[in-house]
Amino acid sequence: MRLEDQLCFPLYSCSKEVIRRYREPLARLGLTYTQYVVMMVLWECGQITERDLGRKVHLDSGTLAPLLKRLEGRGLVRRARDPRDWRRLRVTLTQEGADLEAQAADVADATTDWLGLTSEEETELETLLNKAIDNLERGMQ
């Protein structure tokens, strides 16, 4: 078994490097990469249940709950029980959180050049990665 023959290693290495490159621009916003991913969902939705948010960003509640608590402490989100179903926790973007989106737009724009891929290659890579994620989530081996 050779490392260079394993698909998992270039996936791991690429993911690690991309996230590392996000570190500096996100630090200016006071966000980690995982917080940034959560905020992107909230910028898109405005509000969402914690459970649905976890599904979208592939995080379990043990990881997501403390992350949301930190974002709430910064005034970027608000968490509250759903009045129709107390078991559901709703996560809502605050005005301060919404305002952060404009600053974050620069982060997304800067990152597209890092991989050095054409737009067609980026689309193909995204399609293949999403297919692999879907297959893994369905339990295919």
Phi and psi in degrees as GROMACS dihedral restraints (atoms count N, CA, C in turn):
[ dihedral_restraints ]
;  ai    aj    ak    al  type     phi  dphi    fc
    3     4     5     6     1  -116.0    20    10
    4     5     6     7     1   139.8    20    10
    6     7     8     9     1   -56.8    20    10
    7     8     9    10     1   -44.0    20    10
    9    10    11    12     1   -69.4    20    10
   10    11    12    13     1   -10.2    20    10
   12    13    14    15     1   -94.6    20    10
   13    14    15    16     1     0.7    20    10
   15    16    17    18     1  -100.5    20    10
   16    17    18    19     1   123.3    20    10
   18    19    20    21     1   -63.6    20    10
   19    20    21    22     1   -33.1    20    10
   21    22    23    24     1   -61.0    20    10
   22    23    24    25     1   -32.8    20    10
   24    25    26    27     1   -69.7    20    10
   25    26    27    28     1   -47.4    20    10
   27    28    29    30     1   -65.1    20    10
   28    29    30    31     1   -31.4    20    10
   30    31    32    33     1   -63.1    20    10
   31    32    33    34     1   -47.9    20    10
   33    34    35    36     1   -60.6    20    10
   34    35    36    37     1   -49.4    20    10
   36    37    38    39     1   -62.7    20    10
   37    38    39    40     1   -43.2    20    10
   39    40    41    42     1   -65.1    20    10
   40    41    42    43     1   -46.1    20    10
   42    43    44    45     1   -59.2    20    10
   43    44    45    46     1   -47.0    20    10
   45    46    47    48     1   -60.4    20    10
   46    47    48    49     1   -42.8    20    10
   48    49    50    51     1   -69.4    20    10
   49    50    51    52     1   -41.4    20    10
   51    52    53    54     1   -62.1    20    10
   52    53    54    55     1   -46.4    20    10
   54    55    56    57     1   -63.6    20    10
   55    56    57    58     1   -38.3    20    10
   57    58    59    60     1   -60.7    20    10
   58    59    60    61     1   -40.6    20    10
   60    61    62    63     1   -69.3    20    10
   61    62    63    64     1   -24.0    20    10
   63    64    65    66     1   -73.8    20    10
   64    65    66    67     1   -23.2    20    10
   66    67    68    69     1   -53.2    20    10
   67    68    69    70     1   -51.4    20    10
   69    70    71    72     1   -65.7    20    10
   70    71    72    73     1   -51.8    20    10
   72    73    74    75     1   -63.0    20    10
   73    74    75    76     1   -33.2    20    10
   75    76    77    78     1   -74.4    20    10
   76    77    78    79     1   -29.0    20    10
   78    79    80    81     1   -60.3    20    10
   79    80    81    82     1   -35.1    20    10
   81    82    83    84     1   -62.8    20    10
   82    83    84    85     1   -26.6    20    10
   84    85    86    87     1   -92.6    20    10
   85    86    87    88     1    -7.8    20    10
   87    88    89    90     1    75.4    20    10
   88    89    90    91     1    28.1    20    10
   90    91    92    93     1  -121.2    20    10
   91    92    93    94     1   147.9    20    10
   93    94    95    96     1   -86.3    20    10
   94    95    96    97     1   170.3    20    10
   96    97    98    99     1   -61.4    20    10
   97    98    99   100     1   -43.5    20    10
   99   100   101   102     1   -65.1    20    10
  100   101   102   103     1   -39.4    20    10
  102   103   104   105     1   -63.4    20    10
  103   104   105   106     1   -39.5    20    10
  105   106   107   108     1   -60.2    20    10
  106   107   108   109     1   -43.9    20    10
  108   109   110   111     1   -61.6    20    10
  109   110   111   112     1   -44.1    20    10
  111   112   113   114     1   -62.5    20    10
  112   113   114   115     1   -43.6    20    10
  114   115   116   117     1   -64.2    20    10
  115   116   117   118     1   -36.0    20    10
  117   118   119   120     1   -60.4    20    10
  118   119   120   121     1   -40.4    20    10
  120   121   122   123     1   -63.7    20    10
  121   122   123   124     1   -42.7    20    10
  123   124   125   126     1   -69.3    20    10
  124   125   126   127     1   -34.6    20    10
  126   127   128   129     1   -64.1    20    10
  127   128   129   130     1   -31.8    20    10
  129   130   131   132     1   -77.4    20    10
  130   131   132   133     1   -41.5    20    10
  132   133   134   135     1  -100.3    20    10
  133   134   135   136     1   -30.8    20    10
  135   136   137   138     1    86.2    20    10
  136   137   138   139     1   -50.1    20    10
  138   139   140   141     1  -152.6    20    10
  139   140   141   142     1   153.9    20    10
  141   142   143   144     1  -163.9    20    10
  142   143   144   145     1   155.2    20    10
  144   145   146   147     1   -73.0    20    10
  145   146   147   148     1   153.0    20    10
  147   148   149   150     1   -59.7    20    10
  148   149   150   151     1   -39.0    20    10
  150   151   152   153     1   -62.9    20    10
  151   152   153   154     1   -47.0    20    10
  153   154   155   156     1   -66.7    20    10
  154   155   156   157     1   -36.6    20    10
  156   157   158   159     1   -62.0    20    10
  157   158   159   160     1   -45.6    20    10
  159   160   161   162     1   -58.8    20    10
  160   161   162   163     1   -40.1    20    10
  162   163   164   165     1   -64.7    20    10
  163   164   165   166     1   -43.2    20    10
  165   166   167   168     1   -63.9    20    10
  166   167   168   169     1   -38.9    20    10
  168   169   170   171     1  -101.8    20    10
  169   170   171   172     1     5.7    20    10
  171   172   173   174     1    59.3    20    10
  172   173   174   175     1    45.9    20    10
  174   175   176   177     1  -123.4    20    10
  175   176   177   178     1   140.2    20    10
  177   178   179   180     1   -81.5    20    10
  178   179   180   181     1   166.6    20    10
  180   181   182   183     1   -64.9    20    10
  181   182   183   184     1   -28.9    20    10
  183   184   185   186     1   -65.4    20    10
  184   185   186   187     1   -27.5    20    10
  186   187   188   189     1   -91.6    20    10
  187   188   189   190     1   -40.7    20    10
  189   190   191   192     1   -71.0    20    10
  190   191   192   193     1   -42.0    20    10
  192   193   194   195     1   -57.7    20    10
  193   194   195   196     1   -49.2    20    10
  195   196   197   198     1   -66.6    20    10
  196   197   198   199     1   -33.3    20    10
  198   199   200   201     1   -62.8    20    10
  199   200   201   202     1   -45.4    20    10
  201   202   203   204     1   -65.8    20    10
  202   203   204   205     1   -34.9    20    10
  204   205   206   207     1   -62.3    20    10
  205   206   207   208     1   -40.9    20    10
  207   208   209   210     1   -66.7    20    10
  208   209   210   211     1   -42.3    20    10
  210   211   212   213     1   -64.5    20    10
  211   212   213   214     1   -37.1    20    10
  213   214   215   216     1   -66.4    20    10
  214   215   216   217     1   -40.4    20    10
  216   217   218   219     1   -61.1    20    10
  217   218   219   220     1   -29.6    20    10
  219   220   221   222     1   -84.5    20    10
  220   221   222   223     1    -5.2    20    10
  222   223   224   225     1    82.2    20    10
  223   224   225   226     1    17.0    20    10
  225   226   227   228     1   -90.2    20    10
  226   227   228   229     1   -26.9    20    10
  228   229   230   231     1  -137.3    20    10
  229   230   231   232     1   164.5    20    10
  231   232   233   234     1  -129.9    20    10
  232   233   234   235     1   135.0    20    10
  234   235   236   237     1  -112.6    20    10
  235   236   237   238     1   136.3    20    10
  237   238   239   240     1  -153.6    20    10
  238   239   240   241     1   151.0    20    10
  240   241   242   243     1   -68.4    20    10
  241   242   243   244     1   141.1    20    10
  243   244   245   246     1   -69.2    20    10
  244   245   246   247     1   124.2    20    10
  246   247   248   249     1   -63.8    20    10
  247   248   249   250     1   -23.7    20    10
  249   250   251   252     1   -85.6    20    10
  250   251   252   253     1   -21.9    20    10
  252   253   254   255     1  -151.1    20    10
  253   254   255   256     1    99.2    20    10
  255   256   257   258     1   -61.1    20    10
  256   257   258   259     1   -17.9    20    10
  258   259   260   261     1   -73.6    20    10
  259   260   261   262     1   -19.8    20    10
  261   262   263   264     1   -93.5    20    10
  262   263   264   265     1   134.1    20    10
  264   265   266   267     1  -105.0    20    10
  265   266   267   268     1   122.4    20    10
  267   268   269   270     1   -96.9    20    10
  268   269   270   271     1   137.0    20    10
  270   271   272   273     1  -111.6    20    10
  271   272   273   274     1   124.2    20    10
  273   274   275   276     1  -123.3    20    10
  274   275   276   277     1   136.8    20    10
  276   277   278   279     1   -72.4    20    10
  277   278   279   280     1   132.2    20    10
  279   280   281   282     1   -85.7    20    10
  280   281   282   283     1   171.9    20    10
  282   283   284   285     1   -62.0    20    10
  283   284   285   286     1   -40.0    20    10
  285   286   287   288     1   -62.4    20    10
  286   287   288   289     1   -40.4    20    10
  288   289   290   291     1   -64.8    20    10
  289   290   291   292     1   -40.6    20    10
  291   292   293   294     1   -65.1    20    10
  292   293   294   295     1   -39.5    20    10
  294   295   296   297     1   -64.7    20    10
  295   296   297   298     1   -27.1    20    10
  297   298   299   300     1   -67.8    20    10
  298   299   300   301     1   -21.9    20    10
  300   301   302   303     1   -59.6    20    10
  301   302   303   304     1   -40.1    20    10
  303   304   305   306     1   -61.2    20    10
  304   305   306   307     1   -41.0    20    10
  306   307   308   309     1   -68.9    20    10
  307   308   309   310     1   -33.1    20    10
  309   310   311   312     1   -74.8    20    10
  310   311   312   313     1   -17.9    20    10
  312   313   314   315     1   -59.5    20    10
  313   314   315   316     1   -34.7    20    10
  315   316   317   318     1   -64.7    20    10
  316   317   318   319     1   -33.5    20    10
  318   319   320   321     1   -63.7    20    10
  319   320   321   322     1   -49.5    20    10
  321   322   323   324     1   -63.1    20    10
  322   323   324   325     1   -40.2    20    10
  324   325   326   327     1   -64.4    20    10
  325   326   327   328     1   -40.4    20    10
  327   328   329   330     1   -70.2    20    10
  328   329   330   331     1   -29.3    20    10
  330   331   332   333     1   -77.9    20    10
  331   332   333   334     1   -19.8    20    10
  333   334   335   336     1   -68.2    20    10
  334   335   336   337     1   -22.5    20    10
  336   337   338   339     1   -83.3    20    10
  337   338   339   340     1   -17.7    20    10
  339   340   341   342     1   -60.5    20    10
  340   341   342   343     1   -37.9    20    10
  342   343   344   345     1   -79.7    20    10
  343   344   345   346     1   -19.8    20    10
  345   346   347   348     1    67.7    20    10
  346   347   348   349     1    32.0    20    10
  348   349   350   351     1  -105.1    20    10
  349   350   351   352     1   152.3    20    10
  351   352   353   354     1   -71.6    20    10
  352   353   354   355     1   165.9    20    10
  354   355   356   357     1   -63.0    20    10
  355   356   357   358     1   -34.3    20    10
  357   358   359   360     1   -66.5    20    10
  358   359   360   361     1   -41.1    20    10
  360   361   362   363     1   -65.6    20    10
  361   362   363   364     1   -40.6    20    10
  363   364   365   366     1   -60.5    20    10
  364   365   366   367     1   -44.0    20    10
  366   367   368   369     1   -62.7    20    10
  367   368   369   370     1   -43.6    20    10
  369   370   371   372     1   -64.2    20    10
  370   371   372   373     1   -44.2    20    10
  372   373   374   375     1   -61.9    20    10
  373   374   375   376     1   -46.2    20    10
  375   376   377   378     1   -60.7    20    10
  376   377   378   379     1   -42.6    20    10
  378   379   380   381     1   -60.9    20    10
  379   380   381   382     1   -46.8    20    10
  381   382   383   384     1   -65.9    20    10
  382   383   384   385     1   -41.6    20    10
  384   385   386   387     1   -65.1    20    10
  385   386   387   388     1   -42.2    20    10
  387   388   389   390     1   -64.2    20    10
  388   389   390   391     1   -36.8    20    10
  390   391   392   393     1   -63.8    20    10
  391   392   393   394     1   -44.6    20    10
  393   394   395   396     1   -62.5    20    10
  394   395   396   397     1   -42.9    20    10
  396   397   398   399     1   -61.5    20    10
  397   398   399   400     1   -47.1    20    10
  399   400   401   402     1   -58.7    20    10
  400   401   402   403     1   -44.0    20    10
  402   403   404   405     1   -63.5    20    10
  403   404   405   406     1   -42.1    20    10
  405   406   407   408     1   -64.2    20    10
  406   407   408   409     1   -40.7    20    10
  408   409   410   411     1   -67.2    20    10
  409   410   411   412     1   -29.5    20    10
  411   412   413   414     1   -81.8    20    10
  412   413   414   415     1    -5.5    20    10
  414   415   416   417     1    85.7    20    10
  415   416   417   418     1    16.9    20    10
  417   418   419   420     1   -72.9    20    10
  418   419   420   421     1   149.8    20    10
